[in-house]
Amino acid sequence: MSTRARREREKQGMRIAILEAATKIIIQEGYEKLSMRKIADAIQYTPTTLYNYYKDKAQILDGISQEVYTKIISIIKRVLQENKTQPITVRLQLSFKAFVNTMTDNAEIGRAVMISGAKAIFETSEGPESDSDNGILMLERLLQDGQQQSELRKLDKNVSWMLITALLGFSMNAIENQLYLSADWDSLVDTYVEILLNGITPIK
């Protein structure tokens, strides 16, 4: 491994350590009690070192949100690729389930975002690296294709945000009330996703 690659790996390791420490502090004490010094103490570095990675705790929260966002997008892109020949409704169903399950699989991070009062997990300052990593655009394309193929009814232009908000709200509620630990969790997710799909498919 080259010196440059090793340094980049060390930097990434430090970023992860900072985000993990911040997540634990938010969960245990609340976002208002989070400080650069507390994070530095938790990972046994000086606050000055942290400022080389994040300018303040708000940017750290952005990093926490972005971590979940990246995981969700990565998994959904894989799901869509593996099921590209399936009907639009099936791809939407699998994507919605992937969204919820990725959120609840990373419950601590989701809880930290929720406790902090972040507006939405998709409103990070850094934003996606490209259109292919933009969750809203991915969903909008699926909805447009579904309408063109008559799998979906004619939809308002804001439906993508409405669906994302609904999925995020359901996920946060599941994390807050630990519904994802219940024996009938998979059935509950299936039912919720079915309700969402019923709202955008043609009335039979």
N, C-alpha and C positions, 0 to 999 in steps of 0.2 A: 504493500500500500504506500502511495506517495505521501510526502509530507503534507501537501495541500489537501489530499483526501482525508488524511488522518485528522487534520485540524477541523475540517468541515464536519466530520463525524463527531468530534469532541464538542463542537458548537451545537450540533443537533441534540446531543446527549444533555447538554446544559439546558437548552430550551425545554426539553421534555421534563427535566427535573424541576425547573421553575414552575411549569404549568401544573405538574402533579402536586407540588407543595402548595401552590395557590388554591387548587381545587379542594384539598383537605382542609385548609384554613377556612375557606368560604363555607364549607359544609359544617364544620365544627363551631365556628364563631360568627359567621355571617359576612357578607361582602363589605359592610362598613368597617369591620375590624381588620380587614386585609390591609397590609402595608408592605412596602418593599423590604423593610427591616425584618418583619416577621418571616417573610419568604426566605430572605438571606440567612436568617438564623436556622431555619428549618433545613436548608441544604448546606449549611456550614460554609457560607461564603459572605463576603462583605456586600452591603447594598450597592456600592460602586460597581461591583462586577455585574450585578443585575441590570444596571443602566446601560451596559454594553449590548444588552439584548432587547430590553423593553424600556420605553421612556417613562411609563407609569403603570399603575394597576389596571387602568381602563384598557390599555393596550394588551396587558396580560389576559384580561377577560376576553378580548378579541381573539387571542391565541387559543384559549380554551374552546370558544365557540367554533373557531376555524378547524380545530382538531376533529370535532364531531362532524362538521360539514364535510370535510374531506373524506372521512370514513363513509358517510352516507352516500356521497356522490360516487365514490369508487365502487361500492357494492351495487348500487343501482345500475351503473354503467355495465357492470359484469352481468347482472340479471338480464338487462335488455339485450345484450349481445348474445347471451345463451338462448334467448327466447325470441330472436328477431323474426322468426317465421310464424309466431303465434299471433292471434288476433290482438288488436289494440287493447281491448278490454282486459284480456289476460295479462298483457304487459303492464297495464296500469295497476291491476290487482297485485301482481308480484312486486311492483315498485313501491306501492303503498305499504305492503307488508314489510318489505325490506327497510323502508324508512322507520316505521314504528319499532321493529325489532332491533335495528342498529341503535336507535335512541335508548331503548331500555337495556340493551346489552352493555351500554356505556352509561349506566344510571348515575354514577357519581359525578361524571362530567355534566350530564344533563341537569342534575340537581343543583350543581354549582351555578350554572347559567341561570336557572330558574330563581334561585335565592338572590342572585345579584340584581335581578330585575331587568336583565337584558331584554330588549324589545323583541328580537327574533333571531334565531340561530343563523339565518341567512343574511343578516345585516351587519356583517363584519366589515371593518374598514379596509382590509386588504382586498377582499373580493376574490372571485375565481380567477385563475390564471388565464383561462381562455373560455370561449363560448361553449366548448365541449364539456367544461367543468361547471357550467352555470345551471344549477338545478331548475330554476324557473324556466329558462329557455328549453331545457330538455322536456319538461312537462308540457310547455306550450306547444312544442312540435308534436308530441304525442296526441294532444287534444285536437290540434288542427288536422292531423292525419285521420283521427277517429271520426271527425265530422265529415271530412271529404269522402271517407269510405262508408258513411252512414252507420257506423257502429255507435256513434255518439250523437245526441241531439244538438241543435244549434246552441252554442254556449256564449255567455257574456265574456268579454275580453279579460275580466278580472277573476274568472273562475280559477285560474292556476293559483293565484294568491289565496283564494278562499280555501282551496283544497290543502295547500301547504299549511295554512293557519289551523285548519281542522285537524290535520295529522299531528302537528306540533302540540296543539292543545290536548289531544288524546294521549300522546306520549308523555307529556309533562304530568298529567293527572295520574297516569299509570305509575310513573316514578314516585310521585308524592305519596300515593296511597299503596304503593308496592303491589299493584295489581299484577305486574309481570311475574310475580312469584307464585301466583295462584295456579291451581291444577288445571283450570279451564282457560288459561291465558290465550292459548292458540285459538280456541273457539271464539273468545271475545274479540280478538283481532280480526278474525275472519268475518264476524258479524258486523264490526264497525266498517271494515273496508267494503263490504257488500252494501251497506247503507250509503256510503259515499258514491259508489258506482251506480246505484239505483238513481241517484240524483242527477247523473249526467248521461244516462243512457235513454234511448227512446222509450216512451210509454207503450207497453205491449197491449 
